[in-house]
Structure formats: structure tokens, C-alpha cells
């Protein structure tokens, strides 16, 4: 390839994608989980609604896993 100084191996790229998405998901779950626990302590009937926000935060790691698999397969 012309103009490219170096090429990152796909294994390192997949590891970076997975690790960064896992860190992002962990932070998001920590923030939303704390808020969900506080909201549930005040009003127990909102448990189902706040559980959705925690699940959406966890989806970040799943998206990272899918992208890492796509990188390794070469798509």
C-alpha cells in the first residue's frame, strides 16, 4: 500500500475494539445502575423502566463484540 506507514494487525484491532467497548459499557452500566438503584429505592414501580436503560448500556459491549468478530473474519 502506498502512503501507509504501517498496518495494524487485525487481531490487535479486534482486541482494541473489544476492550474499548467493554470499558465504555462498564462505565455506562455503573452510571445507569447507580441511578436505577436510587430510582428503584424511591419508587419500586419504576424497576422495569430503569432496567431497560441498564440493558441498553450493556448493548455497547455486544456491539463491540460483533465488530471485533467482523474484523477478525475480514468483512
N, C-alpha and C positions, 0 to 999 in steps of 0.2 A: 504494500500500500504506500502510495506516495503521500508525503506530508504528515505521516503519523510517526510520532517519536517512539512510541511503544504501544503494545497491545496488551490489555488486561486479560488474563486467562478467565474463561467463563466460570470456573469454579470459584475464583475469588470474587467475581461479580455477583454470583448467586449467593455466596456467603455474606457479602456486604448488604445485598437487598434483604436477605432474611434477618440479619442481625439488626439492621436499622428499623425494619418494620416491627420487629419484636420489641425493641426499645420504645418505639412510638406507641405501640399498643399497650405496653406496660404502664407508661405514663398516663395514657388516656384512661385506662381502667382504674388507676389509682385515684385520679381526679374525679371521674364519674362515680366510682364505687364509694368514695367518701361522701359525695353529695347524695348519692342514693341511700346510703345508710342514715344520714341525717334526715332526709325527707321521709323515710320509712319510719323512723323513730317518732316523728311528729304526727304523721298521718299514715297509719298502716295500710289504708286502702289504695295508696298510690304505688304499692310494691310492683305490680305488673307493669305499670307505665315506666318506672325508672329502670326496671330490669332490661327493657328494650335498649336504653341508652348504653348500658354496660355491654350488651351483646354487640351493638354497633361498634363500640370501641375495640372489641375483640376481633372484629372482622378485619381490622387493619393488618393483623398478623397473618390471617388467612390469605388476604390479597398478596402479601409479601411472599408467602409460600408458593402461591400459584405462579407469580412472576419468576421466582427462583427456579421452579421446575421448567418453565418455558425457556429460561436462559440456558439451562443445562441440556434440554432436548434440542435446542437450536432453532426454535421457531421465532 
